[in-house]
Amino acid sequence: MQLLIIKLAKEELLEDLLTALTASGLDTACIVDSSSIQKFMGQRIPIFAGLRTEMDHYSYCKVIIARVLYPESLEEFRRLLKRSKIDFGDLENGTALLLPCEEL
C-alpha cells in the first residue's frame, strides 16, 4: 500500500484533480482545507505583516490524502493528470508525494 499526499496550490486545478482521483478509483481520499506557512506568518506574526501582499500568491492550499491499494489505480491517475495538463513538476501547481506505508 502507498499513501498519496497532494498539496494543491491552484484552486482552478481542484475540479480536474478530484475528477482524476475519482475516475482512477482513488475516491476515498480526504481533502483538508489548510493554510500555507507564508500566509499564516503574514497574518499572525507582526514582523511579517508588511510582507502580506507579497505572500498573497500563497493564499490557496488544499491537502489531499489518499491510500493507493493498486498500482493500476496510480497509473490511471497519472494518465488522467497528464491529460488534464496537471503537472506537479511545476511547483506553482503544488506538490504530490507517494509514500510506502503499511496498515496498523
N, C-alpha and C positions, 0 to 999 in steps of 0.2 A: 504494500500500500504506500501511496505517496500523498503528501499534503501540498496543495497548490495555494499559494498566497499571492494575491494581486493587490498592489496599491495603485489605484486608478487616480490619475491627476487631471483628467479632462472629462468634464461632465458629458460632453457630446459623444463620447465613446461608450457610455454606460449601456444604452439600449442594445447596441450591436454586441457588446461583450456578454450581456446576460442572455441574448439570443444564442450566441455561440456556446455558452455553458450549457444551456438547456438542451439544445439540439445534439450536443455530444454526450448527453447522459450525465452531466455533472450538475444536475438540478437540485441537489441537496445542499448547495453552497449557502454560506451565511454572509450577509452584507452588513458591514459595520460603518456607520457614519462616524467619521473621525476628523481630526484637525492636524495639520502639519505643525511641526515644532516652530517653524518660522512664523506662522500665523499666531500661534499661541504666544510666542515671545513678543511679537508686535503689539498684542492686545493686553497682555498681563504683566509684562516686566517693563517698568517705566523707562529704563535706559534705552530700550529698543523701540519705544513708541514713535520716535521720529522716523524710523525706517518702515513704518507701516505701509506706506504707499509702494515702496519697492518690493514688499513681500506680498502684495495683492495677488500676484500670479500663482501663489501657493495656496489660494483660498479653498480650492476644491480637493477633497480627499475622501475616497471610499476604500475600505479594505474588504476584500472578498476572499473567503476561505472555503476551500472545497477539498474533500478527500477524493483521491483518484484510485479506484479499485482495479480498473482495467486499462492496460496500455492502449487499447484501441480507442478508448474514450479520449485519452490525451492526444493521440494522433489526429482524431477528428476535430478536437478543439483547436489544435494548431492550424489545421487546414482551414477551418472557418475563420480564425483570426486573420490569416493571410488573405482570404477572400474579402474580408471586411476592411482590409488595409489597417489593421491594428497592429502596430509594431512596438513591442516593449524594448527593442533595442534603442529606440528613441526615448530617452529619459523624460522628455516633456510629456509623454503619454502616461508614464508611470513605470512600475516595476513588477515583474512576475517572477516568482521563485517556486521551485519544485523541490520538496524535501522528502527524503525517505523517512518513513516512520512505521511504528508498529502499534497495534491497539493494545490497551491495557486489559 
